[in-house]
């Protein structure tokens, strides 16, 4: 059985990037290259809160940035998770005040959300905004921990405490093409609380374990199931709905597994793969010779990658999806900026989701073939 773990892949890529550029970590958690043309360039920012002097992060697995408290055996108690991750602070609504003509005045309909431990302002909100404390949003997942023995994988705070998260692993992995390819994909439940007045609280099912701002973005972008919780008096009703329908997570996992298995069991001829490539990267009739040559080289490289992937996954739509994804992540040419290497340009494209749209298009195009 093979295993697809986007978290390990991301960890390895970020670690290699930091090492290859001779980077050093700065006090704010970002990294700056110290050698070559990239000297001084900031190449990553984890966004973890450091209000208490150290990064507000707990995780069972060391993160690529080396920050936070690592407990390999995991934690099963939510109270301990909140404390170790430094997210046990309360949030209050404080009236907005201002001085006019030497007189202090209070706005009746505007408030500041503030941390109880540091007093830091997190956002500006209105009358109807309801503050949700960390425990209110996260403790419903204790049912999952109690019933299935699942451990809290990670927890922490981002952007000064404006965003707070916890991650748990879904009890059962997704197995693509059981009894055949047996490709394993792990899924996580991520709950995110917000205090910035601009974003909602959310619960998502995703392949990503959140350990930094980038993986938080990936988790939300790649979410396969989602509940949003608005900061209103009735907002927690959605949380209750998430509690009631958490079992749908497993049903989603079954649906996702069925979809990917359909790709793995759909034969795909080389000619059909080339048609998919042509749909993704169409070539205009009046294209220049240079553009035609570039198109031919891309097709040739994708063809070779597909043939290589078929040795593991068979000549299938699933192998085609893997080849296209790997090409975009690791092979597609990148034009680096004046102070960037191609490696950094490639990593930046991956982090910013430059190719997310074309990956989704490829997935949808290949799914059509499973129904024909």
C-alpha positions in Angstrom: 0.0 0.0 0.0 1.3 3.5 -0.9 0.4 6.6 1.1 -0.3 10.1 -0.1 0.5 12.6 2.7 0.5 16.2 1.5 1.7 17.3 4.9 5.0 15.3 4.6 5.5 16.5 1.1 5.0 20.2 2.1 7.4 19.6 5.1 10.1 18.2 2.8 9.7 20.9 0.2 9.9 23.7 2.8 12.8 22.2 4.6 14.7 21.7 1.3 13.9 25.3 0.3 15.3 26.7 3.6 18.4 24.5 3.3 19.1 25.2 -0.3 19.0 29.0 0.2 21.2 29.1 3.3 18.2 30.7 5.1 18.1 31.8 8.7 15.0 32.3 10.8 14.2 35.8 11.9 12.5 36.8 15.2 9.1 37.0 13.6 9.2 33.5 12.4 10.0 34.3 8.7 13.1 33.1 6.9 15.6 35.1 4.9 18.1 33.8 2.5 21.7 34.5 3.5 23.7 33.6 0.4 23.7 34.2 -3.3 21.4 36.4 -5.3 18.6 35.7 -2.9 20.4 37.2 0.1 18.0 39.0 2.4 14.9 37.8 0.6 12.1 36.6 2.9 11.0 33.2 1.6 8.4 32.2 4.1 6.2 33.4 7.0 4.5 31.0 9.3 2.2 33.6 10.9 2.1 31.9 14.3 1.2 34.0 17.3 4.2 34.8 19.6 2.4 37.1 22.1 3.6 35.1 25.0 7.2 34.9 23.8 7.1 31.6 22.0 5.1 30.3 19.1 1.5 29.4 20.0 1.5 25.9 18.5 1.1 22.3 19.7 1.6 19.4 17.3 2.2 15.7 17.4 4.6 16.0 14.4 7.5 18.5 14.1 6.6 21.2 11.7 8.9 22.4 8.9 9.6 25.6 10.7 10.7 23.9 13.9 8.5 26.1 16.1 6.0 25.1 18.8 5.6 22.4 21.4 5.9 18.8 20.0 4.2 16.0 21.9 4.7 12.8 19.8 2.2 10.7 21.8 -0.5 13.3 21.4 -3.0 14.9 23.8 -6.6 13.7 24.4 -7.9 16.4 26.7 -9.1 19.6 25.3 -8.2 21.7 28.3 -4.5 20.5 28.0 -4.6 21.2 24.3 -5.8 24.8 24.9 -3.1 25.4 27.5 -0.1 23.8 25.6 -1.1 25.6 22.4 -1.4 28.9 24.2 -4.9 29.4 23.0 -6.6 29.3 26.5 -7.2 33.0 26.5 -10.7 34.6 26.6 -11.9 37.3 24.2 -14.1 40.2 25.3 -15.9 43.0 23.5 -14.8 46.4 24.6 -16.6 49.7 23.6 -14.8 51.8 21.1 -13.8 55.1 22.6 -12.3 58.3 21.1 -11.4 61.7 22.3 -13.0 64.8 20.8 -12.4 68.3 22.1 -10.7 66.9 25.1 -13.7 64.8 26.0 -13.7 61.0 26.0 -16.6 59.6 24.1 -18.0 56.1 23.5 -19.5 54.7 20.3 -22.7 52.8 21.1 -22.6 50.5 18.1 -18.8 49.7 17.7 -16.7 47.4 19.8 -13.1 46.1 19.9 -12.5 42.4 20.4 -9.6 42.1 22.9 -7.5 39.2 24.4 -7.9 38.7 28.1 -4.2 37.7 28.6 -2.4 40.5 26.7 -5.2 43.1 26.1 -4.3 43.1 22.4 -7.0 44.3 20.1 -8.0 41.7 17.5 -10.7 43.4 15.5 -13.6 45.9 15.3 -17.1 44.6 15.4 -20.7 45.8 15.7 -23.6 45.3 18.2 -24.7 41.9 16.7 -21.3 40.3 16.7 -21.1 37.4 19.1 -17.8 36.4 20.6 -17.2 32.6 20.6 -14.6 31.4 23.0 -12.1 28.7 22.0 -13.8 26.0 24.1 -17.2 26.7 22.6 -16.0 26.0 19.1 -13.6 23.2 19.8 -15.0 21.0 22.6 -17.7 19.4 20.4 -14.9 17.5 18.8 -14.2 15.8 22.1 -17.1 13.4 21.2 -14.9 12.1 18.4 -11.9 11.8 20.6 -14.0 9.9 23.3 -15.8 7.6 20.9 -12.9 6.8 18.5 -9.8 7.4 20.6 -8.7 10.1 18.2 -6.0 12.5 19.4 -5.7 16.2 18.8 -3.0 16.5 16.0 -2.3 20.2 16.3 -3.6 23.5 17.7 -2.4 27.1 17.8 -3.0 30.7 17.0 -2.2 32.8 14.0 -2.0 36.6 13.3 -1.7 37.6 16.9 -4.6 35.4 18.0 -7.1 36.7 15.4 -7.4 33.1 14.1 -7.2 30.0 16.3 -7.3 26.4 15.1 -7.3 22.7 16.2 -6.8 19.7 14.0 -7.9 16.0 14.5 -7.3 13.1 12.2 -10.4 11.4 10.7 -10.5 7.9 12.2 -10.3 6.0 8.9 -8.0 6.9 6.0 -9.3 7.0 2.5 -8.1 4.0 0.4 -8.1 4.5 -3.3 -8.9 1.3 -5.3 -9.1 -1.1 -2.3 -7.6 -4.5 -3.1 -5.9 -3.0 -6.2 -3.8 0.1 -6.1 -4.5 0.6 -2.3 -3.3 4.2 -2.3 -3.9 5.7 1.2 -4.9 9.3 1.8 -5.3 10.7 5.3 -7.9 13.3 6.2 -8.2 15.7 9.0 -11.0 17.7 10.7 -9.9 21.3 11.3 -11.9 23.7 13.4 -11.0 27.4 13.1 -12.2 30.2 15.4 -11.9 33.8 14.5 -11.8 37.1 16.4 -11.0 39.6 13.7 -14.5 40.7 12.9 -14.0 39.9 9.2 -14.1 36.1 9.0 -16.4 33.3 10.2 -15.6 30.4 12.4 -15.4 27.2 10.3 -15.1 23.4 10.6 -13.7 21.6 7.5 -12.6 18.2 6.4 -9.3 18.4 4.5 -6.1 16.5 3.8 -4.1 19.2 5.6 -2.8 19.2 9.2 -2.6 22.9 10.2 0.7 24.1 11.6 1.1 27.5 10.1 -0.6 30.2 8.1 0.2 28.5 4.8 -1.3 25.1 5.8 -4.3 26.9 7.2 -4.9 28.4 3.7 -4.3 25.0 2.1 -6.8 23.4 4.5 -9.5 25.8 3.6 -8.8 25.8 -0.1 -8.8 21.9 -0.2 -11.7 21.4 2.1 -14.0 18.6 1.0 -16.7 19.3 3.6 -17.4 22.5 5.4 -19.6 24.1 8.1 -19.4 27.9 8.6 -20.4 29.6 11.9 -21.3 33.3 11.7 -20.6 35.4 14.8 -24.3 36.0 15.7 -26.5 34.8 18.5 -27.8 32.0 16.3 -24.4 31.1 14.8 -23.8 28.3 17.2 -26.8 26.5 15.7 -24.5 25.7 12.8 -22.0 24.3 15.2 -24.8 22.1 16.6 -25.5 21.0 13.1 -21.8 20.2 12.6 -22.0 18.1 15.8 -25.1 16.3 14.5 -23.7 15.7 11.0 -20.1 14.9 11.9 -20.9 11.4 10.9 -21.2 12.8 7.3 -17.4 13.3 7.5 -17.1 9.5 7.2 -19.7 9.5 4.4 -17.8 12.2 2.6 -14.6 10.1 3.0 -16.5 7.2 1.4 -17.7 9.5 -1.5 -14.2 10.9 -2.0 -12.8 7.4 -2.0 -15.4 6.3 -4.6 -14.6 9.3 -6.8 -10.8 8.7 -6.8 -11.3 4.9 -7.1 -13.4 5.6 -10.2 -10.4 7.4 -11.7 -8.1 4.5 -10.7 -10.4 2.0 -12.4 -10.9 4.0 -15.6 -8.5 3.0 -18.4 -7.0 5.9 -20.3 -5.2 5.5 -23.6 -2.2 7.7 -24.5 -4.3 9.4 -27.1 -7.0 10.3 -24.6 -4.4 11.7 -22.2 -3.1 13.9 -25.0 -6.7 15.2 -25.5 -6.8 16.1 -21.8 -3.5 18.0 -22.1 -4.8 19.8 -25.2 -7.9 20.9 -23.2 -5.8 22.1 -20.3 -3.3 23.9 -22.5 -5.0 24.8 -25.8 -2.8 25.8 -28.7 -4.1 28.6 -31.0 -4.0 28.1 -34.7 -1.9 31.2 -35.1 0.6 30.3 -32.4 4.2 31.3 -33.0 6.8 28.6 -33.7 8.3 29.3 -30.3 4.9 28.7 -28.6 4.4 25.5 -30.7 7.8 24.2 -29.7 7.1 24.9 -26.0 3.7 23.2 -26.3 5.4 20.1 -27.8 8.0 20.0 -25.1 5.3 20.1 -22.4 3.3 17.4 -24.1 6.4 15.2 -24.4 7.3 15.7 -20.7 3.8 15.0 -19.5 3.6 12.0 -21.8 6.8 10.6 -20.2 5.5 11.3 -16.6 2.2 9.6 -17.4 4.0 6.5 -18.7 6.1 6.4 -15.6 3.1 6.8 -13.3 1.3 4.0 -15.1 4.0 1.6 -13.8 2.6 2.2 -10.3 -1.1 3.1 -10.9 -1.8 1.5 -14.3 -2.8 3.3 -17.5 -5.7 5.1 -15.7 -7.3 8.5 -15.2 -5.9 8.4 -11.7 -2.3 8.1 -13.1 -3.1 11.0 -15.4 -4.2 13.2 -12.5 -1.1 12.3 -10.5 1.2 13.1 -13.6 -0.5 16.4 -14.2 -0.3 17.4 -10.5 3.4 16.4 -10.2 4.2 18.3 -13.4 2.7 21.5 -12.2 4.3 21.2 -8.7 7.8 20.0 -9.7 8.5 20.4 -13.4 6.6 23.2 -15.1 9.0 26.1 -15.9 8.8 29.1 -13.6 10.1 32.6 -14.4 11.9 33.7 -11.3 11.8 37.4 -10.3 15.0 39.4 -10.4 16.0 38.3 -6.9 14.6 34.8 -7.0 15.9 31.4 -8.0 13.7 29.0 -10.0 13.4 26.9 -6.9 12.0 29.8 -4.9 9.7 30.8 -7.7 8.4 27.2 -7.8 7.9 27.1 -4.1 6.1 30.4 -4.2 3.8 29.2 -6.9 3.0 26.1 -4.8 2.3 28.2 -1.7 0.2 30.8 -3.4 -1.9 28.2 -5.2 -1.0 29.5 -8.7 -2.0 26.2 -10.4 -5.1 25.3 -8.2 -7.5 26.2 -11.0 -5.9 24.1 -13.6 -5.6 21.2 -11.2 -9.3 21.4 -10.5 -10.0 21.6 -14.2 -7.9 18.5 -14.8 -9.8 16.6 -12.1 -13.2 17.6 -13.5 -12.1 16.7 -17.0 -10.9 13.3 -16.0 -14.0 12.6 -13.9 -16.1 13.0 -17.1 -14.2 10.1 -18.6 -15.3 7.8 -15.7 -18.9 8.3 -16.8 -18.5 7.7 -20.5 
